[in-house]
């Protein structure tokens, strides 16, 4: 025995199915269009070449962010593209750029890149970097193992007044220990940070590096390269460190 379905009920069901299909299609477009439009942006540009490459994608990155609306990853890409001149230290950053970075931080507060970018922008606005400790610490907390951020993060910390913050000092100490003991490939970043550091930053780095590797400390002070720190036998130091080993008759042969 068949049950007849009222025509009104059939129409209501068809209408609801159509609305659902339309909404599903709109959602699919909302997800697909930004992915097709978003440019491929490096995780965090650290040199002039990558910064210039990112700068060329500002239009597409902005379009993808506007369409994505609440997607923080797209706003993060847009903020990085807008800040490309700052990342290679060759340009100014407008207030609108900071607003985009703030939007990204609100939408995806776990992205350590955005906190570092905010610290860079604030340091650019105040060369002493007196207000950057907050976002800089957030970058450490949200990405303690983000190796791609170490070069920029370390240099920013030791070249600004933020290095006087005891909490930040603990975070930077762990990063220096990581470089010295586990990531020798990042030692060039340590040397660049030392050359750019303030007087307080240099004293801080010397104290922390000296506790871990005296040869590396001597090379830092001498303005050498990471390879120089590995040329001396264990237990010896570079000239000028004032240790008995350097004043012995054989010390010159070990340090030349």
ZAMARGU-4260 file (C-alpha; in steps of 0.2 Angstrom, whole numbers, plus 5000, padded with zeros to 4 digits):
<rodrens>
0) 5000/5000/5000 | 5008/5016/4994 | 5007/5032/5004 | 5004/5048/4994 | 5015/5063/4999
5) 5006/5080/4998 | 5012/5091/4984 | 5017/5105/4996 | 5028/5093/5006 | 5037/5088/4990
10) 5040/5106/4985 | 5046/5110/5003 | 5059/5096/5002 | 5065/5101/4984 | 5067/5119/4990
15) 5077/5114/5005 | 5088/5102/4995 | 5091/5116/4982 | 5096/5128/4996 | 5107/5116/5003
20) 5116/5112/4986 | 5118/5131/4983 | 5126/5134/5000 | 5137/5119/4998 | 5142/5125/4981
25) 5146/5143/4988 | 5156/5135/5002 | 5166/5125/4989 | 5170/5140/4979 | 5175/5150/4995
30) 5187/5136/4999 | 5193/5133/4981 | 5195/5151/4974 | 5208/5157/4987 | 5218/5141/4985
35) 5219/5144/4967 | 5223/5163/4969 | 5235/5162/4983 | 5253/5163/4978 | 5267/5152/4984
40) 5276/5162/4997 | 5291/5156/5007 | 5289/5152/5025 | 5298/5168/5030 | 5308/5177/5018
45) 5326/5180/5025 | 5335/5188/5011 | 5333/5201/4997 | 5329/5188/4983 | 5315/5179/4992
50) 5308/5196/4999 | 5308/5203/4981 | 5299/5187/4975 | 5286/5189/4989 | 5283/5207/4985
55) 5278/5203/4967 | 5263/5193/4974 | 5255/5207/4984 | 5240/5208/4973 | 5236/5190/4972
60) 5239/5188/4991 | 5227/5202/4995 | 5214/5195/4984 | 5215/5178/4992 | 5214/5186/5009
65) 5199/5196/5005 | 5190/5181/4998 | 5195/5170/5012 | 5190/5183/5025 | 5192/5173/5041
70) 5206/5162/5036 | 5221/5168/5045 | 5234/5159/5035 | 5229/5169/5020 | 5230/5186/5029
75) 5247/5180/5036 | 5253/5178/5018 | 5246/5195/5013 | 5255/5203/5028 | 5272/5195/5023
80) 5270/5201/5005 | 5266/5219/5011 | 5281/5219/5022 | 5293/5212/5009 | 5303/5229/5009
85) 5305/5228/5028 | 5311/5210/5027 | 5326/5214/5016 | 5328/5231/5025 | 5326/5241/5010
90) 5309/5250/5012 | 5296/5258/5023 | 5281/5249/5030 | 5264/5258/5030 | 5252/5258/5044
95) 5240/5248/5034 | 5253/5234/5033 | 5253/5233/5052 | 5234/5233/5052 | 5235/5217/5040
100) 5247/5209/5052 | 5236/5213/5067 | 5221/5205/5058 | 5232/5189/5054 | 5237/5188/5072
105) 5219/5189/5078 | 5214/5176/5066 | 5228/5164/5069 | 5237/5168/5085 | 5247/5152/5084
110) 5257/5158/5069 | 5274/5163/5076 | 5279/5171/5059 | 5266/5185/5062 | 5271/5189/5079
115) 5289/5191/5073 | 5283/5201/5058 | 5274/5213/5071 | 5290/5214/5081 | 5300/5219/5065
120) 5287/5232/5060 | 5287/5240/5078 | 5306/5240/5078 | 5306/5249/5061 | 5294/5262/5069
125) 5305/5264/5084 | 5323/5260/5080 | 5327/5257/5098 | 5315/5243/5098 | 5308/5247/5115
130) 5290/5240/5112 | 5294/5224/5103 | 5297/5212/5118 | 5279/5207/5118 | 5276/5201/5100
135) 5294/5195/5100 | 5291/5184/5115 | 5275/5178/5107 | 5285/5172/5092 | 5296/5162/5103
140) 5281/5154/5113 | 5271/5150/5098 | 5286/5143/5088 | 5300/5138/5099 | 5306/5125/5086
145) 5303/5136/5071 | 5321/5135/5064 | 5317/5146/5049 | 5314/5160/5061 | 5330/5159/5071
150) 5341/5170/5060 | 5329/5185/5060 | 5322/5182/5077 | 5339/5181/5085 | 5346/5196/5076
155) 5331/5207/5081 | 5332/5202/5099 | 5350/5206/5102 | 5350/5222/5092 | 5336/5230/5101
160) 5332/5236/5119 | 5321/5221/5121 | 5337/5210/5126 | 5336/5218/5143 | 5320/5209/5146
165) 5324/5194/5158 | 5310/5183/5151 | 5316/5186/5133 | 5334/5183/5138 | 5329/5165/5144
170) 5321/5162/5127 | 5336/5169/5117 | 5348/5158/5128 | 5339/5142/5123 | 5340/5148/5104
175) 5358/5151/5106 | 5361/5134/5114 | 5351/5126/5100 | 5363/5134/5087 | 5379/5130/5096
180) 5375/5112/5101 | 5363/5105/5088 | 5362/5116/5073 | 5379/5121/5067 | 5372/5125/5050
185) 5364/5140/5058 | 5380/5147/5065 | 5382/5160/5051 | 5366/5167/5058 | 5374/5168/5075
190) 5389/5178/5067 | 5377/5190/5058 | 5367/5193/5074 | 5383/5197/5084 | 5389/5210/5071
195) 5372/5218/5071 | 5370/5217/5090 | 5369/5232/5102 | 5383/5233/5115 | 5371/5225/5128
200) 5367/5212/5115 | 5385/5208/5112 | 5389/5206/5130 | 5374/5195/5132 | 5379/5184/5117
205) 5397/5183/5123 | 5392/5177/5140 | 5380/5163/5133 | 5391/5157/5119 | 5406/5157/5131
210) 5398/5145/5142 | 5396/5133/5128 | 5410/5135/5116 | 5426/5146/5120 | 5433/5144/5102
215) 5417/5150/5095 | 5417/5165/5106 | 5435/5169/5101 | 5429/5168/5083 | 5414/5179/5086
220) 5425/5193/5095 | 5438/5192/5081 | 5425/5194/5068 | 5429/5178/5059 | 5417/5165/5052
225) 5410/5149/5059 | 5423/5139/5051 | 5437/5148/5061 | 5429/5141/5077 | 5433/5123/5072
230) 5451/5126/5067 | 5458/5126/5085 | 5461/5110/5094 | 5450/5107/5109 | 5455/5117/5125
235) 5464/5131/5115 | 5459/5148/5112 | 5462/5162/5099 | 5475/5175/5103 | 5469/5189/5114
240) 5459/5179/5126 | 5472/5181/5139 | 5474/5163/5145 | 5489/5154/5150 | 5488/5142/5135
245) 5490/5157/5123 | 5506/5163/5132 | 5515/5146/5131 | 5528/5142/5118 | 5517/5131/5108
250) 5501/5142/5108 | 5506/5151/5092 | 5507/5135/5082 | 5489/5130/5088 | 5481/5146/5083
255) 5489/5150/5066
</rodrens>
